[in-house]
Amino acid sequence: MDVLAEAAKLEAAGRSIVHMEVGQPGAAAPSRVLEAARRVLDIGRLGYTEALGIRALRERIARHYGAEYGVDVSPDRVIVTTGSSAAFSLAFLGAFDPRARIAMAAPGYPAYRNILAVLGLEAVEIPVGPQTRWVLTAEALRTAHEKTPLSGVLVASPANPTGTMTRPEELRELIDTAAELGIRFISDEIYHGLVFEGRAETALAFSQEPIVINSFSKYYCMTGWRVGWMVVPEKLVRPMERIAQSLYISVPELSQRAAVAAFDCREELEAIKEGYRRNRARLLERLPQIGFEEMPPADGAFYVYASVARFTNDSATFARRMLEEAGVAATPGADFDGDRGHLTMRLSFAGAEEAIAEGLDRLERWLA
Ligand SMILES: Cc1ncc(COP(=O)(O)O)c(C=O)c1O
């Protein structure tokens, strides 16, 4: 966020900045979503909805699991949330007692540990690296639990910042191990749809016990609509409904009504994804030539995470210089990994193709 603010300042002063720090699609929401929103606005009446979300959206989300993964999900277990961000708060509050310990991979999405911290829960970061193809393994989970017992584990696949996917068989093993050890499994599936290598499987294909979290923000290009969802075990629905009622009453009705159309925009969204695919290919080809090293497999999402050890041992300063001197904004790794992130950067390829190509040219000239 600091990089974003600094980039905005430079742009206001007339500088051209290539944005490779952003974690969101550059494209507008798909046209059918926009049409649905306009129809709702023509009627004009927007009110509170059921705290769990409007029935039409919960049913459409449930149907998506059948169509996409061949998994039967009851709409009664679907909870609509204000982005996946609100789903994390609800999940942590609804599923854990105060001071519970929740494991996750490092590097990882920083909001997990921040949300846990404000809720009085403890994030247990387990370092991952090339030895395990940058994913959290069942064995590492077991070892961490034996050291100090865990109440939960959160896995994102594809992950942020690495883009690396936990393969279906590894996901199954993690879910089975968590069940055996009595650890609640939370699956962040926000980057499903944005997969370039392999196939993303939902945790619900293996068990109905995990809490599965997803969002319209990434594949569906709807970050600003603040709408996401989760699928939870039946017994957690009512407690989470009561927490949601008190915390925010309901998700904005306009976003919910529009989101019903999102699943029927495949063609448009796949065309956007093809742009990411070309950006990704450019990055994977050129970053190593420029001197970025040790990139975890960028299976999905729209990020490449790379070592900049050849240039610096302070990625925050490196990011600031990259912005000021090369006009390229990117995210220093310390945000994602407190121990090793001073040697890494995350570059997002969610931007326009010309912008990403220009960004790479600038980096090449700057680091030559
Ligand atoms: C892994 C991951 N999970 C969750 C989120 C939150 O997204 P939202 O609240 O827009 O659904 C993000 C956003 O970047 C993310 O990268």
Ligand as a Chemical Component Dictionary entry (heavy atoms), coordinates in Angstrom:
data_LIG
# 
_chem_comp.id                   LIG 
_chem_comp.type                 NON-POLYMER 
_chem_comp.pdbx_formal_charge   0 
_chem_comp.three_letter_code    LIG 
# 
loop_
_chem_comp_atom.comp_id 
_chem_comp_atom.atom_id 
_chem_comp_atom.alt_atom_id 
_chem_comp_atom.type_symbol 
_chem_comp_atom.charge 
_chem_comp_atom.model_Cartn_x 
_chem_comp_atom.model_Cartn_y 
_chem_comp_atom.model_Cartn_z 
_chem_comp_atom.pdbx_ordinal 
LIG C1 C1 C 0 -4.778  -14.811 -1.175 1  
LIG C2 C2 C 0 -5.783  -13.716 -1.024 2  
LIG N1 N1 N 0 -6.875  -13.943 -0.276 3  
LIG C3 C3 C 0 -7.791  -12.988 -0.088 4  
LIG C4 C4 C 0 -7.673  -11.729 -0.659 5  
LIG C5 C5 C 0 -8.755  -10.694 -0.378 6  
LIG O1 O1 O 0 -9.523  -10.371 -1.477 7  
LIG P1 P1 P 0 -11.045 -9.865  -1.427 8  
LIG O2 O2 O 0 -11.357 -9.401  -0.075 9  
LIG O3 O3 O 0 -11.104 -8.778  -2.447 10 
LIG O4 O4 O 0 -11.893 -11.033 -1.827 11 
LIG C6 C6 C 0 -6.560  -11.444 -1.446 12 
LIG C7 C7 C 0 -6.378  -10.113 -2.060 13 
LIG O5 O5 O 0 -5.401  -9.781  -2.651 14 
LIG C8 C8 C 0 -5.592  -12.464 -1.629 15 
LIG O6 O6 O 0 -4.491  -12.273 -2.378 16 
# 
loop_
_chem_comp_bond.comp_id 
_chem_comp_bond.atom_id_1 
_chem_comp_bond.atom_id_2 
_chem_comp_bond.value_order 
_chem_comp_bond.pdbx_ordinal 
LIG C1 C2 SING 1  
LIG C2 N1 SING 2  
LIG C2 C8 DOUB 3  
LIG N1 C3 DOUB 4  
LIG C3 C4 SING 5  
LIG C4 C5 SING 6  
LIG C4 C6 DOUB 7  
LIG C5 O1 SING 8  
LIG O1 P1 SING 9  
LIG P1 O2 DOUB 10 
LIG P1 O3 SING 11 
LIG P1 O4 SING 12 
LIG C6 C7 SING 13 
LIG C6 C8 SING 14 
LIG C7 O5 DOUB 15 
LIG C8 O6 SING 16 
# 
